[in-house]
Amino acid sequence: MPPQTTALSFDDALRRLDAAPLIPGPPLVDTIRGLGANNAAYFRTSVEGGLELQQIPEELDRLANDLLTRFGDRPVRYLEIGVGSCATLIFLSRLWARHGITALLAAVDNLDYQRRGLVASQQMRIDWCIEHLGLEFADLDTRTPDFQRWLTGRQFDVILVDGDHTFAGCLWDTVTCAGALAPDGILVLHDVTSKACPGVGEVFAVAQSVAGAAHMFSAADTCGIGVLEGLADHPELIRAALSASLHRVDRLEHRAAELTELTASVRAVITRALPRALKERRARRASA
């Protein structure tokens, strides 16, 4: 039988978070486990509700350690793509504050979870973060020109991509957001080892091939956190993304829906950065 779960309110979760020392290691894992998840069994905890975290406690602990080690006490500009119930954002904001780090928080989400009833409290949590954490929030789809305009001229030290979990969607978010990274910034992908959305892991592999360094924090096959360094304004990332997309389209000609989605994603990448790529590819094939 599955372990018995207990329910936790949002306010009680915040009190637990504020009472904990938030020092990476086993005690922090226990703290995270007690903050509440939106699916206790899936995220390996026995507490439902609370922050409604969508994280494996051991993985979030390792990310916390990485972020504190990497940035020391200097300010951090943080962007999260796909905030869900804002649980990860709230946790990281409290973590940085506890260690004397100023965090400027921004988030982008199209509120799809709210509309589909998957996270009923999404808008309420976003409003709470705007009021209490100074969050800058944009209700945008990342594949639209409005998002491109919103991103123009901005730079971030940490970008967490946790939005569209398809191969095409995650690839597009990764390529687009990499251009907004500060020179020493990192791009973090969530669900890189998830069996439920293997496309994210494939995108992580594509980005790894051109990243300066990559690290994976994985304690289960339901989530997995991948950290990528050295992607800021990296032209090879766009080339790698285009190559991976074209290869995948070639392999999926019998799957019309995914082929259509990927073709659109490829077209968007080409229009944005590589207008001659397909022509050159066809020429090479013709001369082979």
Backbone bond lengths (Angstrom), bond angles and torsions (degrees), N, CA, C in turn:
res aa  C-N    CA-C-N  psi(-1)  N-CA   C-N-CA  omega(-1)  CA-C   N-CA-C  phi
1 M - - - 1.458 - - 1.528 110.66 -
2 P 1.344 118.22 144.32 1.458 119.76 178.00 1.518 110.69 -65.94
3 P 1.354 118.21 150.56 1.467 120.23 -179.73 1.527 110.87 -62.77
4 Q 1.332 114.98 147.93 1.455 120.05 179.16 1.520 110.40 -68.63
5 T 1.325 116.70 137.78 1.454 120.55 -179.01 1.520 110.73 -106.16
6 T 1.322 114.78 155.00 1.458 121.39 175.01 1.520 108.54 -117.79
7 A 1.318 116.38 150.41 1.456 121.73 -179.19 1.524 110.10 -95.27
8 L 1.323 116.19 146.84 1.458 122.06 -178.45 1.528 108.42 -137.09
9 S 1.307 116.78 140.29 1.462 120.60 177.23 1.526 110.01 -85.43
10 F 1.317 115.74 162.46 1.465 121.30 178.08 1.528 110.51 -61.94
11 D 1.322 117.58 -44.98 1.467 120.55 -179.21 1.522 111.90 -63.13
12 D 1.344 117.14 -39.36 1.465 119.88 178.35 1.525 110.84 -67.40
13 A 1.323 116.62 -35.53 1.464 119.83 177.62 1.526 110.52 -64.68
14 L 1.315 116.98 -40.83 1.465 120.58 177.73 1.521 110.98 -63.30
15 R 1.331 116.83 -40.03 1.467 119.78 178.18 1.525 110.93 -63.69
16 R 1.323 116.60 -41.60 1.474 119.64 176.63 1.529 110.84 -61.98
17 L 1.312 115.64 -43.01 1.464 120.40 -179.14 1.518 110.89 -63.72
18 D 1.316 117.17 -42.41 1.461 121.04 -178.25 1.527 113.09 -72.99
19 A 1.328 117.03 -21.68 1.462 120.31 -179.66 1.527 112.60 -87.59
20 A 1.313 117.08 -14.97 1.470 120.85 -175.69 1.529 110.75 -87.58
21 P 1.339 118.28 148.59 1.471 120.99 -178.90 1.527 113.91 -70.63
22 L 1.339 118.17 -22.94 1.468 123.41 177.66 1.527 112.54 58.96
23 I 1.303 115.04 47.44 1.463 122.21 174.86 1.525 107.62 -106.09
24 P 1.337 118.56 122.63 1.457 120.53 -175.78 1.524 112.85 -54.30
25 G 1.313 115.54 143.65 1.453 122.68 -177.95 1.518 110.05 136.30
26 P 1.318 117.63 -174.77 1.472 121.09 -177.89 1.521 114.87 -51.98
27 P 1.350 120.17 -41.19 1.473 118.08 178.55 1.526 112.76 -62.14
28 L 1.342 117.30 -35.71 1.457 119.21 178.85 1.527 110.94 -69.40
29 V 1.329 116.72 -35.79 1.467 119.93 175.11 1.523 109.84 -58.40
30 D 1.340 116.22 -44.81 1.466 120.18 179.41 1.531 110.72 -64.53
31 T 1.330 116.86 -39.71 1.464 120.31 177.70 1.520 110.88 -60.73
32 I 1.337 116.40 -47.99 1.468 120.83 -179.61 1.517 110.33 -60.37
33 R 1.323 115.98 -41.88 1.469 120.47 -179.37 1.528 111.28 -62.27
34 G 1.322 117.25 -26.73 1.457 120.88 -178.78 1.507 115.08 -92.89
35 L 1.345 117.22 3.41 1.463 119.99 -177.68 1.523 113.19 -88.59
36 G 1.322 117.48 -12.66 1.454 121.05 175.89 1.514 113.28 97.76
37 A 1.321 115.64 138.49 1.460 122.93 178.11 1.524 108.63 -124.44
38 N 1.327 115.89 160.43 1.462 117.96 178.24 1.528 111.49 -81.94
39 N 1.326 116.63 -9.55 1.461 123.14 173.49 1.526 106.82 -149.46
40 A 1.319 116.24 95.20 1.460 121.12 -170.83 1.522 112.42 -59.49
41 A 1.307 117.82 -44.68 1.460 120.52 -177.34 1.521 111.33 -64.87
42 Y 1.328 116.50 -44.26 1.469 120.89 -176.65 1.524 111.21 -64.46
43 F 1.331 116.57 -37.85 1.461 120.36 -176.07 1.532 112.82 -100.61
44 R 1.319 116.54 17.53 1.470 123.59 169.40 1.519 112.39 59.90
45 T 1.319 115.71 52.64 1.449 121.07 173.62 1.520 107.58 -145.20
46 S 1.314 117.13 173.28 1.469 120.73 179.03 1.523 111.49 -116.05
47 V 1.340 116.51 11.70 1.460 120.65 -176.80 1.522 109.47 -114.13
48 E 1.317 116.21 120.11 1.466 122.22 178.45 1.531 109.97 -96.19
49 G 1.330 115.84 147.64 1.457 120.41 175.92 1.511 111.67 85.41
50 G 1.314 116.93 -134.06 1.459 120.77 -179.52 1.517 111.72 61.36
51 L 1.337 115.68 -127.04 1.462 119.61 177.15 1.524 111.84 -70.90
52 E 1.333 116.67 -17.46 1.468 122.54 -175.08 1.528 110.70 61.78
53 L 1.325 115.23 45.95 1.460 120.89 178.91 1.521 111.01 -61.55
54 Q 1.318 115.05 145.43 1.456 122.18 172.48 1.522 108.05 -120.69
55 Q 1.324 113.94 56.44 1.454 122.00 -176.10 1.525 109.76 -139.44
56 I 1.334 116.15 146.61 1.459 121.51 168.54 1.527 107.10 -79.06
57 P 1.336 119.66 125.68 1.470 120.72 -173.90 1.528 114.18 -52.81
58 E 1.332 117.67 -44.74 1.468 120.05 -178.60 1.527 111.90 -62.83
59 E 1.313 116.22 -35.84 1.465 119.73 -179.29 1.525 111.42 -71.51
60 L 1.330 116.60 -42.14 1.460 119.90 179.13 1.530 110.87 -65.90
61 D 1.311 117.36 -34.98 1.464 121.41 175.74 1.526 110.85 -61.12
62 R 1.319 116.72 -43.47 1.469 120.09 -179.02 1.529 111.17 -69.02
63 L 1.333 116.72 -36.10 1.461 118.63 174.97 1.524 109.99 -65.17
64 A 1.322 117.09 -41.68 1.462 120.68 178.77 1.520 110.87 -58.10
65 N 1.318 117.18 -44.79 1.456 121.53 179.04 1.524 111.03 -62.46
66 D 1.330 116.18 -42.19 1.464 120.88 179.96 1.526 110.88 -62.82
67 L 1.316 117.04 -44.47 1.460 120.45 -177.89 1.524 111.85 -66.56
68 L 1.330 117.11 -41.73 1.459 119.93 179.56 1.527 111.39 -66.95
69 T 1.319 116.03 -39.20 1.464 120.35 179.01 1.524 111.22 -68.17
70 R 1.307 115.34 -40.18 1.460 120.91 -173.54 1.527 112.67 -71.47
71 F 1.318 117.81 -40.77 1.458 120.13 -171.07 1.525 114.44 -104.66
72 G 1.331 117.26 -8.47 1.459 118.68 178.32 1.508 111.04 57.18
73 D 1.338 116.23 -126.29 1.468 119.10 -178.33 1.527 112.03 -112.51
74 R 1.330 118.42 15.16 1.460 118.97 -179.83 1.526 111.11 -84.82
75 P 1.324 118.38 156.12 1.464 121.45 -178.53 1.533 111.63 -60.20
76 V 1.327 114.84 150.31 1.464 121.33 -179.10 1.525 108.68 -125.11
77 R 1.322 115.89 130.28 1.463 122.08 173.19 1.529 107.02 -100.33
78 Y 1.333 115.55 117.13 1.460 121.36 -170.00 1.520 110.97 -119.57
79 L 1.332 115.95 131.80 1.458 122.03 175.14 1.524 108.73 -124.72
80 E 1.330 116.14 132.84 1.455 120.85 176.32 1.522 109.01 -119.47
81 I 1.323 115.65 125.45 1.462 122.55 176.91 1.521 107.74 -98.44
82 G 1.327 117.00 110.71 1.463 120.87 -177.29 1.516 111.10 86.66
83 V 1.336 117.01 82.59 1.466 119.74 -171.77 1.531 114.03 -89.25
84 G 1.343 118.09 -14.45 1.459 118.71 -178.16 1.519 111.01 57.53
85 S 1.325 116.66 -120.86 1.466 121.35 178.39 1.532 112.53 -91.98
86 C 1.334 117.05 10.76 1.480 123.35 178.96 1.524 112.92 69.79
87 A 1.322 118.01 12.75 1.466 119.89 -173.48 1.520 112.56 -64.86
88 T 1.329 117.64 -45.82 1.461 119.87 179.57 1.514 110.47 -63.75
89 L 1.318 117.24 -41.70 1.458 121.59 179.29 1.521 111.18 -62.38
90 I 1.323 117.37 -43.33 1.467 120.70 178.27 1.524 110.60 -63.33
91 F 1.323 116.18 -44.80 1.464 119.92 -179.92 1.526 110.78 -60.29
92 L 1.336 117.71 -48.16 1.463 120.49 -177.67 1.520 111.53 -66.18
93 S 1.325 117.34 -36.14 1.466 119.26 178.59 1.521 110.96 -63.48
94 R 1.339 116.48 -41.54 1.467 120.67 177.90 1.532 110.44 -67.56
95 L 1.324 116.82 -39.14 1.470 121.29 178.62 1.520 110.43 -60.23
96 W 1.323 116.98 -50.62 1.457 120.17 -179.06 1.527 111.17 -64.06
97 A 1.306 117.18 -42.43 1.463 119.98 -179.73 1.523 111.27 -62.03
98 R 1.328 116.66 -41.16 1.464 121.07 -179.14 1.522 111.62 -62.14
99 H 1.337 116.45 -28.63 1.463 120.90 -178.44 1.530 112.08 -102.39
100 G 1.324 116.11 18.86 1.455 120.82 174.19 1.509 115.06 72.28
101 I 1.321 117.31 24.33 1.462 121.72 -177.93 1.529 109.18 -104.89
102 T 1.317 115.99 125.87 1.459 120.69 176.28 1.532 109.18 -78.62
103 A 1.316 116.73 126.63 1.457 121.30 -179.82 1.525 110.01 -120.01
104 L 1.310 115.63 125.53 1.462 122.24 173.19 1.518 106.94 -97.82
105 L 1.331 116.37 116.61 1.459 121.75 -168.51 1.521 111.96 -105.82
106 A 1.334 115.53 133.25 1.461 121.53 174.33 1.518 108.01 -136.78
107 A 1.311 116.42 150.78 1.462 120.94 -179.83 1.512 110.14 -148.82
108 V 1.332 114.70 147.71 1.459 122.41 176.93 1.518 108.18 -128.67
109 D 1.317 116.45 132.55 1.461 120.91 179.11 1.525 107.82 -157.10
110 N 1.334 116.46 144.04 1.465 119.41 177.99 1.532 112.45 -93.51
111 L 1.347 116.23 8.65 1.472 123.14 176.52 1.529 112.64 60.32
112 D 1.323 116.32 27.66 1.463 119.97 179.61 1.525 111.49 -64.87
113 Y 1.335 117.39 -37.98 1.470 120.60 179.02 1.524 110.64 -61.46
114 Q 1.338 116.03 -37.76 1.465 120.17 179.25 1.532 109.74 -65.62
115 R 1.320 116.11 -47.13 1.466 120.22 -177.50 1.525 112.22 -64.26
116 R 1.329 116.69 -34.69 1.466 120.82 -177.82 1.521 112.76 -88.13
117 G 1.323 117.68 -1.69 1.452 121.38 178.65 1.516 114.54 75.39
118 L 1.337 117.57 15.76 1.465 120.79 -179.17 1.525 111.77 -80.70
119 V 1.317 116.74 -32.21 1.469 121.98 174.99 1.524 106.20 -132.85
120 A 1.314 115.66 89.59 1.469 120.55 -173.16 1.525 112.44 -62.74
121 S 1.334 116.84 -26.79 1.465 120.27 -175.23 1.522 112.81 -95.30
122 Q 1.325 118.25 13.34 1.465 120.16 -171.53 1.527 112.99 -57.75
123 Q 1.315 117.50 -52.88 1.462 119.44 -177.81 1.529 111.00 -63.29
124 M 1.330 117.37 -38.53 1.457 120.70 178.64 1.526 111.04 -61.34
125 R 1.354 116.20 -42.89 1.468 120.19 -179.44 1.534 111.01 -67.84
126 I 1.315 116.41 -39.19 1.464 119.41 177.71 1.529 109.86 -62.58
127 D 1.316 116.10 -45.16 1.470 119.87 178.40 1.525 111.07 -60.59
128 W 1.325 116.89 -39.00 1.472 120.84 178.47 1.528 109.92 -62.69
129 C 1.318 116.61 -43.15 1.468 120.46 -179.07 1.521 111.42 -67.07
130 I 1.324 116.82 -37.03 1.465 119.95 176.81 1.527 109.96 -62.04
131 E 1.335 116.22 -43.69 1.464 120.53 -176.72 1.518 112.77 -73.93
132 H 1.330 116.96 -42.80 1.465 120.20 -170.24 1.531 114.08 -99.88
133 L 1.311 118.46 -21.94 1.464 120.58 -176.74 1.523 112.67 -116.49
134 G 1.326 117.01 -2.24 1.456 119.54 -178.34 1.511 113.49 70.44
135 L 1.316 116.83 25.59 1.463 121.38 -178.45 1.523 111.13 -62.35
136 E 1.325 116.04 135.69 1.456 121.75 168.47 1.527 107.04 -96.80
137 F 1.315 116.77 114.20 1.463 120.77 -175.04 1.514 111.11 -114.69
138 A 1.345 116.00 139.44 1.458 121.96 176.27 1.522 109.31 -126.58
139 D 1.320 116.48 122.07 1.464 122.84 176.49 1.526 107.53 -84.56
140 L 1.331 115.89 89.48 1.459 121.28 -173.09 1.518 111.10 -142.06
141 D 1.316 115.67 151.57 1.459 122.72 168.14 1.524 106.51 -92.33
142 T 1.324 116.85 128.63 1.469 119.92 -173.31 1.525 113.82 -68.07
143 R 1.333 117.76 -12.38 1.462 118.82 179.57 1.525 112.82 -93.41
144 T 1.311 117.73 9.19 1.458 121.24 -177.23 1.529 111.23 -101.33
145 P 1.348 116.68 156.12 1.467 119.67 174.81 1.527 112.92 -59.60
146 D 1.334 117.56 -29.48 1.459 119.95 178.65 1.522 111.40 -60.50
147 F 1.326 116.48 -38.97 1.465 119.10 177.64 1.520 110.45 -67.99
148 Q 1.320 117.42 -40.85 1.454 120.63 177.87 1.528 110.41 -58.00
149 R 1.319 116.02 -43.24 1.464 119.55 178.94 1.525 110.72 -66.13
150 W 1.327 117.10 -40.36 1.466 120.82 179.85 1.525 110.48 -62.23
151 L 1.322 117.67 -37.95 1.458 122.47 -175.74 1.531 112.52 -77.88
152 T 1.317 117.16 -24.82 1.462 121.03 -174.91 1.526 111.53 -57.88
153 G 1.330 114.92 129.34 1.464 120.92 177.24 1.516 115.21 83.16
154 R 1.322 117.77 -2.17 1.465 120.79 -179.86 1.527 110.88 -97.42
155 Q 1.320 115.82 151.37 1.461 121.81 174.17 1.519 109.73 -134.96
156 F 1.329 114.89 143.13 1.463 120.60 -178.88 1.526 109.83 -132.65
157 D 1.331 114.37 148.27 1.466 120.32 176.81 1.524 111.50 -85.50
158 V 1.329 116.06 -31.70 1.469 121.58 178.51 1.530 107.81 -135.57
159 I 1.319 115.64 127.12 1.466 120.41 173.22 1.522 107.56 -124.10
160 L 1.320 115.73 119.83 1.464 121.81 176.47 1.524 108.38 -99.49
161 V 1.330 116.56 118.41 1.465 122.31 178.97 1.523 108.04 -99.38
162 D 1.329 115.45 112.95 1.468 120.99 -177.45 1.532 108.88 -146.37
163 G 1.332 115.49 41.28 1.452 120.52 -176.37 1.514 112.48 -101.71
164 D 1.334 117.16 -109.80 1.452 122.89 178.96 1.529 108.75 -67.47
165 H 1.337 116.98 120.55 1.459 120.75 -174.24 1.524 113.66 -95.38
166 T 1.335 118.04 7.93 1.458 119.46 172.67 1.524 108.91 -76.45
167 F 1.318 116.00 163.12 1.463 120.28 177.29 1.530 110.18 -57.87
168 A 1.330 116.34 -50.16 1.464 120.36 -176.60 1.523 111.30 -63.75
169 G 1.337 116.70 -45.35 1.450 119.95 -177.19 1.513 113.07 -66.24
170 C 1.325 116.52 -44.92 1.466 120.52 -179.85 1.528 110.59 -67.38
171 L 1.328 116.83 -37.74 1.461 120.39 178.35 1.526 110.48 -62.71
172 W 1.326 115.53 -44.47 1.467 119.53 179.19 1.526 110.55 -61.92
173 D 1.334 117.96 -46.47 1.464 120.75 -179.94 1.528 111.18 -61.58
174 T 1.327 116.47 -39.76 1.462 120.52 -178.46 1.519 111.01 -65.54
175 V 1.324 116.74 -47.98 1.464 120.55 -179.61 1.524 110.44 -63.65
176 T 1.316 117.05 -44.78 1.456 121.10 -177.36 1.529 111.20 -65.18
177 C 1.324 116.48 -46.87 1.468 120.21 -175.56 1.526 112.31 -72.63
178 A 1.321 118.08 -27.55 1.464 119.63 179.44 1.526 111.32 -58.23
179 G 1.333 116.76 -31.45 1.450 120.05 178.58 1.511 114.15 -70.53
180 A 1.343 117.11 -12.03 1.467 121.11 179.62 1.521 112.08 -104.22
181 L 1.315 117.62 9.17 1.462 120.52 178.69 1.519 110.81 -79.60
182 A 1.325 116.12 141.13 1.455 121.10 169.76 1.531 108.29 -65.01
183 P 1.339 117.92 160.47 1.471 119.95 -176.02 1.519 114.77 -51.06
184 D 1.321 118.06 -36.32 1.468 120.12 178.72 1.520 111.13 -109.72
185 G 1.317 116.96 21.81 1.460 120.85 -178.57 1.517 112.66 -76.34
186 I 1.326 115.52 164.34 1.460 121.25 179.71 1.524 109.72 -123.46
187 L 1.309 115.07 148.32 1.457 122.24 175.26 1.525 107.43 -111.94
188 V 1.326 116.33 127.88 1.459 122.36 -175.79 1.525 109.00 -113.79
189 L 1.325 116.91 127.03 1.457 121.69 175.82 1.519 109.31 -107.09
190 H 1.324 115.97 135.16 1.459 120.90 177.03 1.523 109.82 -101.82
191 D 1.342 116.05 145.63 1.471 123.46 178.63 1.525 113.09 77.57
192 V 1.340 117.03 34.08 1.465 119.78 -178.58 1.524 112.97 -74.80
193 T 1.334 118.17 -16.32 1.466 120.15 176.38 1.524 111.69 -117.46
194 S 1.322 116.52 15.75 1.458 120.29 -177.88 1.530 111.24 -75.37
195 K 1.325 116.27 127.87 1.458 120.50 175.37 1.524 111.42 -70.68
196 A 1.332 116.55 -22.72 1.457 120.75 -177.36 1.527 112.66 -75.03
197 C 1.322 117.26 -24.34 1.473 120.57 -178.76 1.530 109.39 -141.12
198 P 1.329 116.72 72.67 1.474 120.96 -175.43 1.518 113.97 -62.85
199 G 1.335 117.85 -20.27 1.458 119.86 179.90 1.514 113.30 -59.62
200 V 1.341 117.14 -32.25 1.469 120.38 179.73 1.531 109.97 -65.15
201 G 1.331 116.62 -42.56 1.456 119.94 177.30 1.516 112.06 -62.68
202 E 1.326 116.92 -36.33 1.461 120.44 177.11 1.522 111.13 -65.66
203 V 1.327 117.12 -39.49 1.457 120.35 177.21 1.525 110.42 -65.48
204 F 1.320 117.11 -40.27 1.468 120.51 177.28 1.522 110.37 -59.35
205 A 1.321 116.62 -40.11 1.461 120.57 178.74 1.531 110.96 -65.38
206 V 1.333 116.72 -41.88 1.465 120.26 177.36 1.525 110.32 -60.14
207 A 1.327 116.94 -48.25 1.465 120.96 -178.21 1.528 111.50 -66.49
208 Q 1.327 116.73 -36.05 1.467 120.30 177.52 1.519 112.19 -58.06
209 S 1.326 116.25 -33.25 1.464 120.36 -175.09 1.520 112.37 -65.47
210 V 1.339 117.44 -20.10 1.460 119.83 -179.84 1.528 112.48 -121.61
211 A 1.323 118.28 -5.86 1.470 121.29 -178.65 1.519 111.16 -71.08
212 G 1.331 114.56 154.65 1.451 118.69 175.25 1.520 111.53 -69.00
213 A 1.333 116.49 -34.77 1.465 122.66 177.20 1.518 107.73 -159.30
214 A 1.322 115.13 155.23 1.461 120.33 179.23 1.515 109.06 -143.82
215 H 1.347 115.67 143.29 1.452 121.91 179.37 1.520 108.46 -135.79
216 M 1.326 115.52 142.95 1.457 119.70 178.91 1.518 109.51 -123.64
217 F 1.328 116.09 131.57 1.452 122.34 175.08 1.517 107.12 -113.16
218 S 1.306 116.75 105.82 1.462 119.99 -175.36 1.514 110.43 -137.18
219 A 1.335 115.21 126.94 1.456 121.00 177.13 1.521 111.11 -123.84
220 A 1.346 116.93 2.43 1.460 120.57 -178.12 1.522 108.80 -162.40
221 D 1.340 115.62 166.89 1.466 119.14 178.54 1.527 111.37 -96.50
222 T 1.323 116.30 21.83 1.467 120.81 179.18 1.524 113.01 -106.79
223 C 1.324 118.25 -18.06 1.472 120.71 -178.34 1.529 109.69 -139.02
224 G 1.317 116.65 -103.89 1.460 121.61 -176.96 1.517 110.95 93.09
225 I 1.327 116.53 131.62 1.459 123.02 -179.76 1.522 108.50 -116.74
226 G 1.323 116.40 126.80 1.459 121.47 177.62 1.518 110.41 -114.83
227 V 1.333 116.47 130.45 1.467 122.41 -179.14 1.517 108.83 -113.02
228 L 1.329 116.23 127.78 1.465 122.34 -177.08 1.522 109.95 -119.18
229 E 1.342 115.78 131.06 1.459 122.10 177.91 1.530 109.18 -111.79
230 G 1.321 115.28 156.50 1.456 120.27 171.33 1.509 115.56 74.28
231 L 1.333 117.95 27.65 1.462 120.40 179.76 1.523 113.51 -100.95
232 A 1.313 118.26 -4.85 1.455 120.78 -176.16 1.521 110.59 -59.15
233 D 1.335 116.00 121.36 1.472 122.31 178.42 1.526 111.68 49.58
234 H 1.301 117.00 41.39 1.465 121.88 -177.06 1.531 108.65 -91.43
235 P 1.331 118.46 105.53 1.469 119.96 -177.09 1.518 113.24 -62.77
236 E 1.317 117.11 -28.72 1.460 119.33 -178.71 1.522 112.21 -68.45
237 L 1.333 117.47 -22.77 1.462 119.45 177.80 1.523 110.24 -64.60
238 I 1.328 116.28 -42.58 1.464 119.24 179.39 1.523 110.09 -64.87
239 R 1.318 117.27 -41.25 1.469 120.19 178.57 1.524 110.76 -63.96
240 A 1.329 116.32 -43.03 1.463 119.88 178.84 1.519 111.13 -64.12
241 A 1.337 116.20 -40.27 1.461 120.59 178.88 1.519 111.22 -63.57
242 L 1.315 116.13 -43.49 1.456 120.48 179.45 1.523 110.50 -63.09
243 S 1.317 115.91 -45.71 1.464 120.08 179.79 1.521 111.27 -60.58
244 A 1.342 116.32 -44.85 1.466 120.33 -179.53 1.517 111.49 -63.96
245 S 1.332 116.28 -40.31 1.458 119.82 -179.69 1.522 111.52 -65.74
246 L 1.338 116.43 -45.49 1.460 120.34 179.44 1.521 111.29 -62.25
247 H 1.331 115.80 -40.75 1.458 120.17 179.01 1.519 110.63 -62.91
248 R 1.336 115.39 -41.39 1.457 119.05 -178.68 1.528 111.23 -68.41
249 V 1.334 116.60 -39.17 1.456 119.72 176.31 1.525 110.34 -60.39
250 D 1.314 116.69 -43.21 1.464 120.38 179.05 1.522 111.26 -58.87
251 R 1.334 116.79 -34.15 1.464 121.06 -176.17 1.522 112.43 -82.97
252 L 1.324 118.29 -15.26 1.460 120.46 -169.84 1.526 113.18 -116.57
253 E 1.290 116.91 29.36 1.464 119.33 -175.67 1.521 112.82 -63.00
254 H 1.334 117.64 -20.92 1.460 120.39 -179.42 1.525 112.31 -88.49
255 R 1.331 118.49 -1.30 1.458 121.52 -178.96 1.518 108.61 -116.28
256 A 1.318 115.64 91.17 1.464 121.81 -167.86 1.521 113.28 -59.89
257 A 1.335 117.83 -44.67 1.469 120.04 -174.80 1.525 110.98 -63.99
258 E 1.322 116.36 -47.98 1.462 118.77 -178.37 1.522 110.56 -70.23
259 L 1.327 116.69 -35.57 1.459 119.92 177.23 1.532 110.27 -59.73
260 T 1.324 116.85 -43.63 1.464 120.95 179.51 1.523 111.10 -62.13
261 E 1.321 116.73 -44.98 1.465 120.91 -179.75 1.522 111.08 -62.77
262 L 1.325 116.77 -46.22 1.454 120.48 -177.39 1.516 111.54 -68.52
263 T 1.320 116.27 -37.47 1.457 119.17 177.75 1.523 110.12 -60.98
264 A 1.325 117.34 -41.99 1.457 121.00 177.51 1.525 111.27 -62.43
265 S 1.337 116.08 -39.53 1.458 120.17 179.58 1.525 110.60 -66.08
266 V 1.323 115.98 -43.40 1.460 119.98 178.00 1.522 110.26 -60.99
267 R 1.314 116.85 -44.49 1.458 120.78 -179.28 1.529 110.70 -60.32
268 A 1.326 116.32 -39.79 1.461 119.96 -179.90 1.524 111.34 -64.69
269 V 1.334 116.41 -41.66 1.464 120.17 179.18 1.523 110.49 -64.70
270 I 1.326 116.04 -43.72 1.461 120.12 -179.37 1.528 110.33 -63.06
271 T 1.311 116.33 -46.29 1.462 120.54 -178.52 1.521 110.53 -60.05
272 R 1.313 115.29 -35.60 1.464 119.82 -175.76 1.524 112.36 -78.07
273 A 1.338 118.85 -36.12 1.457 118.05 -168.09 1.520 115.78 -139.83
274 L 1.329 119.06 -27.37 1.460 119.84 -171.64 1.530 111.53 -132.46
275 P 1.319 118.15 71.49 1.464 120.00 -173.82 1.519 114.42 -66.14
276 R 1.318 117.82 -22.54 1.467 119.14 -177.66 1.519 113.91 -100.01
277 A 1.326 116.89 3.24 1.462 119.39 -169.94 1.525 113.24 -62.39
278 L 1.323 117.45 -47.08 1.463 119.19 -178.27 1.525 111.85 -66.26
279 K 1.318 116.92 -39.96 1.459 120.22 179.38 1.519 111.02 -60.60
280 E 1.333 116.75 -44.03 1.458 120.85 178.97 1.520 111.22 -65.52
281 R 1.319 115.97 -38.04 1.463 120.06 -179.76 1.527 110.56 -64.77
282 R 1.325 116.63 -44.03 1.461 119.75 178.36 1.518 111.71 -64.84
283 A 1.335 116.81 -37.74 1.463 120.73 178.88 1.522 111.07 -63.10
284 R 1.350 115.98 -40.92 1.463 119.47 178.71 1.508 111.45 -64.21
285 R 1.339 114.78 -40.19 1.472 118.49 178.74 1.534 111.44 -64.63
286 A 1.344 115.90 -39.29 1.449 120.42 -178.24 1.521 111.89 -66.45
287 S 1.325 116.74 -33.61 1.461 119.98 -178.09 1.507 113.70 -86.69
288 A 1.360 115.62 -10.48 1.472 118.77 -178.50 1.532 110.97 -72.96
